[in-house]
Amino acid sequence: MTEIEKLAGKVINNKQTSMSISRLPKQTREKFVKLAEEEFCNDYGMTLKFLFDNYQRSSSFEYLLEEIDTLKNTILFKGEDSEESKPKETEQKKMVDGTTISGGKEE
């Protein structure tokens, strides 16, 4: 294999893994480049992978938080129902003659 064939193979392989992003806001690009420089030795591919992995984790985490809130509200709602379904203690009144009246009935 000649040097030209080796170089051509590298160019073809590089095109398969390369990526071009257009319409990227200037501040976002600057932050992305800074993150790549500081954390990933200017490796944009690994920087993008890191951001994507964290996005997936955060969206899963948000979903779990929403599920927890739903379950919490369900438990609170059922707790309110069970308190209402309990028979309320009736008020007892003691009469002068010693009889006790509870809930409008004499005992």
Residue frames relative to the residue before (quaternion, step in Angstrom):
aa qw qx qy qz dx dy dz
M 1.0000 0.0000 0.0000 0.0000 0.00 0.00 0.00
T 0.3645 -0.7493 0.5160 0.1984 3.54 -0.80 1.02
E 0.6862 -0.4748 0.3601 0.4172 3.54 -1.32 0.26
I 0.6407 0.5265 -0.3271 0.4531 3.59 0.99 -0.79
E 0.6509 0.5069 -0.3149 0.4692 3.61 0.95 -0.81
K 0.6341 0.5188 -0.3264 0.4715 3.59 1.02 -0.77
L 0.6640 0.4973 -0.2965 0.4733 3.57 0.94 -0.91
A 0.6403 0.5174 -0.3205 0.4685 3.59 1.00 -0.82
G 0.6384 0.5230 -0.3239 0.4626 3.60 1.02 -0.77
K 0.6424 0.5133 -0.3180 0.4720 3.57 1.02 -0.77
V 0.6479 0.5145 -0.3176 0.4633 3.58 0.95 -0.85
I 0.6582 0.4977 -0.3097 0.4724 3.60 0.91 -0.87
N 0.6717 0.4844 -0.3008 0.4730 3.60 0.88 -0.89
N 0.6379 0.5307 -0.3274 0.4519 3.57 1.02 -0.77
K 0.6466 0.5222 -0.3242 0.4518 3.59 1.01 -0.78
Q 0.6240 0.5537 -0.3452 0.4300 3.59 1.06 -0.63
T 0.7732 0.3290 -0.1841 0.5099 3.58 1.04 -0.64
S 0.5380 0.6272 -0.4194 0.3758 3.60 1.19 -0.06
M 0.1181 -0.7801 0.6132 0.0389 3.51 -1.28 0.44
S 0.1396 -0.7776 0.6090 0.0699 3.55 -1.02 0.78
I 0.1115 -0.7907 0.6005 0.0417 3.56 -0.86 0.96
S 0.0943 -0.7909 0.6034 0.0391 3.57 -0.78 1.02
R 0.7934 0.3013 -0.2465 0.4680 3.54 -1.34 0.30
L 0.3427 0.7244 -0.5116 0.3100 3.56 0.97 0.87
P 0.4551 -0.6876 0.4810 0.2979 3.62 -0.70 0.97
K 0.6100 -0.6080 0.3730 0.3451 3.56 -1.02 0.88
Q 0.6766 0.4931 -0.3025 0.4556 3.62 0.86 -0.92
T 0.6361 0.5225 -0.3268 0.4643 3.57 1.01 -0.77
R 0.6461 0.5106 -0.3175 0.4702 3.58 0.96 -0.85
E 0.6576 0.5150 -0.3140 0.4514 3.58 0.91 -0.90
K 0.6612 0.4960 -0.3044 0.4734 3.60 0.96 -0.83
F 0.6394 0.5282 -0.3179 0.4596 3.57 1.01 -0.85
V 0.6696 0.4922 -0.2936 0.4724 3.58 0.89 -0.95
K 0.6438 0.5200 -0.3230 0.4591 3.59 0.97 -0.83
L 0.6476 0.5050 -0.3139 0.4765 3.59 0.96 -0.87
A 0.6538 0.5132 -0.3123 0.4599 3.58 0.94 -0.88
E 0.6627 0.5063 -0.3072 0.4584 3.58 0.96 -0.83
E 0.7423 0.4504 -0.2329 0.4379 3.56 0.81 -1.05
E 0.8112 0.3118 -0.1296 0.4775 3.56 0.87 -0.92
F 0.8206 0.2517 -0.0867 0.5057 3.61 1.04 -0.70
C 0.4922 -0.6931 0.4205 0.3170 3.62 1.15 0.55
N 0.6804 -0.5151 0.2602 0.4516 3.59 0.93 0.98
D 0.4414 0.6710 -0.4761 0.3581 3.61 1.16 0.46
Y 0.2474 -0.8155 0.5088 0.1218 3.56 -0.08 1.33
G 0.6100 0.5703 -0.3495 0.4250 3.57 1.07 -0.68
M 0.6956 0.4487 -0.2729 0.4903 3.57 0.89 -0.92
T 0.5964 0.5482 -0.3599 0.4629 3.59 1.12 -0.62
L 0.6614 0.4972 -0.2991 0.4753 3.56 0.93 -0.89
K 0.6359 0.5208 -0.3259 0.4672 3.60 0.98 -0.82
F 0.6379 0.5312 -0.3169 0.4586 3.59 0.96 -0.89
L 0.6804 0.4852 -0.2883 0.4675 3.58 0.87 -0.95
F 0.6613 0.5063 -0.3064 0.4610 3.57 0.96 -0.83
D 0.6482 0.5113 -0.3167 0.4670 3.60 0.95 -0.85
N 0.6704 0.4835 -0.3017 0.4752 3.58 0.95 -0.82
Y 0.6005 0.5448 -0.3563 0.4643 3.58 1.10 -0.63
Q 0.6611 0.5031 -0.3089 0.4629 3.57 0.91 -0.89
R 0.6565 0.5029 -0.3133 0.4669 3.60 0.94 -0.83
S 0.6849 0.4890 -0.3030 0.4473 3.59 0.87 -0.90
S 0.6557 0.4911 -0.3329 0.4670 3.61 0.98 -0.72
S 0.6228 0.5140 -0.3392 0.4825 3.62 1.08 -0.64
F 0.6443 0.5269 -0.3100 0.4596 3.55 1.01 -0.84
E 0.6440 0.5093 -0.3200 0.4727 3.59 0.98 -0.84
Y 0.6237 0.5340 -0.3357 0.4616 3.59 1.02 -0.78
L 0.6597 0.5016 -0.3076 0.4675 3.59 0.94 -0.86
L 0.6371 0.5183 -0.3322 0.4637 3.60 1.00 -0.76
E 0.6373 0.5165 -0.3244 0.4709 3.59 1.02 -0.78
E 0.6423 0.5162 -0.3171 0.4695 3.60 1.00 -0.81
I 0.6366 0.5196 -0.3252 0.4679 3.59 1.00 -0.82
D 0.6500 0.5087 -0.3173 0.4670 3.60 0.93 -0.84
T 0.6439 0.5204 -0.3211 0.4599 3.58 0.98 -0.84
L 0.6733 0.4838 -0.2968 0.4739 3.57 0.90 -0.90
K 0.6282 0.5339 -0.3331 0.4575 3.58 1.00 -0.79
N 0.6707 0.4870 -0.2977 0.4737 3.59 0.92 -0.88
T 0.6222 0.5321 -0.3384 0.4639 3.59 1.05 -0.71
I 0.6617 0.4991 -0.3041 0.4697 3.56 0.93 -0.89
L 0.6590 0.5004 -0.3147 0.4651 3.59 0.93 -0.87
F 0.6492 0.5202 -0.3167 0.4558 3.57 0.99 -0.85
K 0.6639 0.4878 -0.3018 0.4798 3.59 0.96 -0.84
G 0.6147 0.5511 -0.3384 0.4516 3.57 1.09 -0.69
E 0.6442 0.5055 -0.3169 0.4786 3.57 1.05 -0.77
D 0.6376 0.5288 -0.3250 0.4563 3.58 1.00 -0.81
S 0.6837 0.4921 -0.3086 0.4418 3.58 0.84 -0.89
E 0.6318 0.5141 -0.3457 0.4659 3.60 1.05 -0.61
E 0.6689 0.4923 -0.3017 0.4682 3.58 1.01 -0.78
S 0.6820 0.4980 -0.2981 0.4450 3.59 1.03 -0.72
K 0.5404 0.5983 -0.4153 0.4214 3.57 1.22 -0.29
P 0.4817 -0.6412 0.4902 0.3412 3.58 -0.98 0.70
K 0.4109 -0.7145 0.5119 0.2418 3.53 -0.84 0.99
E 0.5036 -0.6267 0.4900 0.3369 3.50 -1.06 0.72
T 0.3570 -0.7428 0.5265 0.2089 3.50 -0.83 0.99
E 0.5186 -0.6429 0.4737 0.3055 3.48 -1.11 0.70
Q 0.1883 -0.7843 0.5828 0.0990 3.57 -0.84 0.94
K 0.0977 -0.7802 0.6170 0.0323 3.51 -0.98 0.94
K 0.2574 -0.7490 0.5906 0.1545 3.53 -0.96 0.86
M 0.3215 -0.7575 0.5441 0.1638 3.52 -0.81 1.08
V 0.6831 -0.4887 0.3584 0.4076 3.57 -1.30 0.31
D 0.7008 0.4636 -0.2795 0.4646 3.60 0.98 -0.77
G 0.6334 -0.5729 0.3231 0.4077 3.65 1.26 0.13
T 0.5524 0.5959 -0.4159 0.4084 3.61 1.16 -0.12
T 0.3066 -0.7423 0.5706 0.1717 3.53 -1.15 0.64
I 0.1509 -0.7692 0.6158 0.0796 3.55 -0.94 0.92
S 0.0178 0.7873 -0.6156 0.0294 3.56 -0.78 1.03
G 0.8535 0.0274 -0.0460 0.5184 3.54 -0.78 1.03
G 0.6953 -0.4869 0.2692 0.4550 3.56 1.08 0.65
K 0.6610 0.4584 -0.3245 0.4977 3.64 1.23 0.10
E 0.4063 -0.7033 0.5318 0.2396 3.54 -1.05 0.82
E 0.2079 -0.7638 0.5957 0.1364 3.55 -1.12 0.72
